[in-house]
Amino acid sequence: SSDLPNAELEKRGIMTRKGFPESYDRLALINFVSDIKSGKKHIEAPVYSHLVYDIVQGQTISIDEPDVVIIEGLNVLQPPSLGQEVALSDFFDFKIFVDAEQSDIRAWYLSRFQKLRAGAFTNPKSYFHRYAEMEAEDALATAEGFWENINLPNLIENIAPTLSRATLVLQKGTKHAVE
């Protein structure tokens, strides 16, 4: 994971921008991918937990001379940030951008939120547990607010503009089929 820890996001006052390019440790991810590409043995990376929505302090995963590495994420095709000469995607051999209509992405997001609310969010250890305890209407309104104020702006400002940096663009239809 290249996410900054939640404590760091809080300290910087950007917790509501989690998922935006500035919420990642881009240099750490570039160094990680550079180490893989250069053939370095035994590379360690932090572990991210979707349950607690944060990096798990003190836990790492090891990667030893992989044949194939898939780097997945919303902002992996970003151009170099200020002060950096290289972009993360400069290390990629093949880049895929999965695209869809904004209305479909919104519908999928709201549907996923509702499914997680009925499933994973019910775990008391879940960062999002509070949404499982809300009335359904209030939870949906909260999810719609997240979409309008966080996810949609990130899509428009940061994700969609990177489409041209992809080697291949896959267009998904309403039912998730690649068209």
C-alpha positions as CSV (number, residue, x, y, z in Angstrom):
1,S,0.0,0.0,0.0
2,S,1.2,3.5,-0.8
3,D,-1.5,5.2,1.3
4,L,-0.5,7.6,3.9
5,P,-1.6,6.5,7.4
6,N,-4.9,8.0,8.5
7,A,-3.1,9.8,11.4
8,E,-0.9,11.5,8.8
9,L,-4.0,12.5,6.7
10,E,-5.6,13.9,9.8
11,K,-2.5,15.8,10.8
12,R,-2.4,17.3,7.3
13,G,-6.1,18.1,7.4
14,I,-6.8,16.0,4.2
15,M,-8.7,13.0,5.6
16,T,-11.7,14.0,3.3
17,R,-9.3,13.7,0.4
18,K,-8.3,10.1,1.0
19,G,-8.0,8.5,-2.4
20,F,-6.9,11.8,-4.0
21,P,-3.3,11.8,-5.3
22,E,-2.0,13.8,-2.3
23,S,-3.2,11.1,0.1
24,Y,-0.6,8.6,-1.2
25,D,3.1,8.3,-0.5
26,R,3.9,8.4,-4.2
27,L,7.7,8.4,-3.7
28,A,7.5,5.2,-1.6
29,L,5.5,3.5,-4.3
30,I,7.9,4.7,-7.0
31,N,10.8,3.3,-4.9
32,F,8.9,0.0,-4.4
33,V,8.3,-0.5,-8.1
34,S,11.8,0.7,-9.0
35,D,13.2,-2.0,-6.6
36,I,11.1,-4.6,-8.3
37,K,12.1,-3.5,-11.8
38,S,15.8,-3.5,-10.8
39,G,15.6,-7.1,-9.6
40,K,16.1,-6.4,-5.9
41,K,15.5,-9.4,-3.8
42,H,13.1,-9.4,-0.8
43,I,11.2,-6.2,-1.0
44,E,8.8,-5.3,1.8
45,A,5.7,-3.2,1.6
46,P,3.2,-2.0,4.2
47,V,-0.1,-3.9,4.7
48,Y,-3.4,-2.0,4.2
49,S,-6.5,-3.2,5.8
50,H,-9.9,-2.4,4.2
51,L,-11.5,-3.4,7.5
52,V,-9.8,-0.6,9.5
53,Y,-9.4,1.6,6.4
54,D,-5.7,2.2,7.3
55,I,-2.2,0.9,7.1
56,V,-1.6,-1.8,9.7
57,Q,1.3,-0.6,11.8
58,G,4.2,-3.0,12.1
59,Q,2.9,-5.4,9.4
60,T,4.5,-5.8,6.0
61,I,4.3,-8.2,3.0
62,S,7.4,-9.5,1.2
63,I,7.8,-9.8,-2.5
64,D,10.7,-11.9,-3.8
65,E,11.6,-11.6,-7.5
66,P,8.1,-11.8,-9.0
67,D,7.6,-12.6,-12.6
68,V,4.5,-10.4,-12.9
69,V,3.3,-7.6,-10.6
70,I,-0.1,-5.9,-11.0
71,I,-0.3,-2.4,-9.6
72,E,-3.9,-1.4,-9.2
73,G,-5.4,1.9,-8.1
74,L,-7.3,5.0,-8.9
75,N,-4.2,7.2,-9.3
76,V,-1.5,4.9,-10.6
77,L,-1.4,6.7,-14.0
78,Q,-0.8,10.2,-12.5
79,P,1.9,12.3,-14.2
80,P,4.9,13.1,-12.1
81,S,4.2,15.3,-9.1
82,L,6.0,18.6,-8.6
83,G,9.7,17.9,-7.9
84,Q,9.6,14.4,-9.4
85,E,11.1,13.7,-12.8
86,V,9.5,10.3,-13.1
87,A,5.9,9.0,-12.8
88,L,5.0,5.7,-11.3
89,S,3.5,4.5,-14.6
90,D,6.9,5.1,-16.3
91,F,7.9,1.8,-14.7
92,F,4.9,-0.1,-16.1
93,D,5.2,-2.3,-19.2
94,F,1.4,-2.2,-19.9
95,K,-1.2,0.2,-18.6
96,I,-4.9,-0.5,-18.6
97,F,-7.6,2.1,-17.8
98,V,-11.1,0.7,-17.1
99,D,-13.6,3.4,-18.1
100,A,-17.3,3.7,-17.6
101,E,-20.1,6.4,-17.8
102,Q,-20.2,8.5,-14.6
103,S,-23.8,7.6,-14.1
104,D,-22.9,3.9,-14.0
105,I,-19.9,4.5,-11.7
106,R,-22.2,6.4,-9.3
107,A,-24.8,3.6,-9.4
108,W,-22.2,0.9,-8.7
109,Y,-20.7,3.0,-5.9
110,L,-24.1,3.4,-4.2
111,S,-24.9,-0.3,-4.7
112,R,-21.6,-1.4,-3.3
113,F,-22.0,0.9,-0.3
114,Q,-25.4,-0.6,0.5
115,K,-24.0,-4.2,0.2
116,L,-21.1,-3.4,2.4
117,R,-23.4,-1.7,4.9
118,A,-25.3,-5.0,5.2
119,G,-22.2,-7.0,5.3
120,A,-18.6,-5.9,6.1
121,F,-19.7,-2.7,7.9
122,T,-21.6,-4.8,10.4
123,N,-18.3,-5.9,11.9
124,P,-17.7,-3.7,15.0
125,K,-14.0,-3.4,14.1
126,S,-14.9,-1.9,10.7
127,Y,-13.9,1.7,10.2
128,F,-17.4,2.2,8.6
129,H,-19.4,0.4,11.3
130,R,-21.3,3.5,12.1
131,Y,-23.0,3.4,8.7
132,A,-24.4,-0.1,9.4
133,E,-26.1,1.3,12.5
134,M,-27.7,4.3,10.6
135,E,-31.2,4.2,9.3
136,A,-31.1,3.1,5.6
137,E,-32.2,6.5,4.3
138,D,-29.6,8.3,6.3
139,A,-26.9,5.9,5.2
140,L,-27.8,6.3,1.6
141,A,-27.8,10.1,1.9
142,T,-24.3,9.9,3.5
143,A,-23.1,7.7,0.6
144,E,-24.6,10.1,-2.0
145,G,-22.7,12.9,-0.1
146,F,-19.5,10.9,-0.4
147,W,-20.1,10.5,-4.1
148,E,-20.8,14.2,-4.8
149,N,-18.2,15.7,-2.5
150,I,-15.3,13.2,-2.7
151,N,-15.5,10.5,-5.3
152,L,-17.0,12.4,-8.2
153,P,-14.5,15.4,-7.8
154,N,-11.6,12.8,-7.6
155,L,-12.9,11.1,-10.8
156,I,-13.2,14.4,-12.7
157,E,-10.1,16.1,-11.5
158,N,-7.6,13.2,-11.1
159,I,-8.7,9.9,-12.5
160,A,-10.4,10.6,-15.9
161,P,-7.6,12.9,-17.1
162,T,-5.1,10.0,-16.9
163,L,-7.0,7.9,-19.5
164,S,-4.6,9.1,-22.2
165,R,-1.7,7.6,-20.4
166,A,-3.0,4.1,-20.7
167,T,-1.9,1.5,-23.3
168,L,-5.4,0.0,-23.4
169,V,-8.8,1.5,-22.4
170,L,-11.5,-0.9,-21.6
171,Q,-15.0,0.6,-21.7
172,K,-17.5,-1.1,-19.2
173,G,-21.2,-1.0,-19.8
174,T,-24.0,-0.7,-17.3
175,K,-23.8,-4.4,-16.3
176,H,-20.0,-4.4,-16.0
177,A,-19.4,-6.1,-19.3
178,V,-16.5,-4.8,-21.4
179,E,-17.9,-3.2,-24.5
